[in-house]
């Protein structure tokens, strides 16, 4: 049972990172590969601790 929960969490984490990666051009962040990799990989902790990141994450998801 715990494997299923772990798999679901891992899938959701990867999906959230992919969604941010796909919409990265819509954000206010500097458009370079290293920053894109870093911000996509650490999306969940940054989403929790940074208000400006939350706004940019929403822009990436909505395409605005």
N, C-alpha and C positions, 0 to 999 in steps of 0.2 A: 504493500500500500504506500509506503514512504517513497518507493521508487517512482510511483505514478505522480505523486505530489512534486517530487524533485524534477521529473521530466516536464510537467506542466509549467513549473516556475522557470526552468531553463528555456523552454519554448517561448514563453511570454517575454522573457528578458531579451532573447535574440530578436523576436518580432518587434519589440519596442525600439531596439537599436537600429534595426533595418528601416523602420518607418522614419526615424530621425535622419538616418543616412540618406534616404531617398528624397527627403524634403529639405536637406541642409542648405540648398541655394536660397531658400526663402528666409533664412535667419539673418541676424545682424552680425554673426560671427565672421571673422576673417576667413576667406575662402581658400584654405590650403589643405592638403591631404593629411598632414600630421594632426592638425586641429580637428579635422573631420573624424579621423579615426579615434582620437582621444575622447572627444565629446560623445561620439556614438557608443563607444565601449562603456563609458561611465555614466550613461544617461540616467539610470535609476537613482544613484546617490546624489547626483547633481540636481535632479528633479526635486528631491526632498529638501535640499539645503539652500538652493538658490532661486530667488524670485525671478531674476532676469532670465535664468536658464529656463524656468517654467514657461515664461512668455515666448521665448524663442522655440521651445519644444512645441508649443501649440501652433506657432506659425509654420513650423516644419510639417506638422500633421495636417493642418488645414490648407496649406499652400498659399497663405496670405502673406 
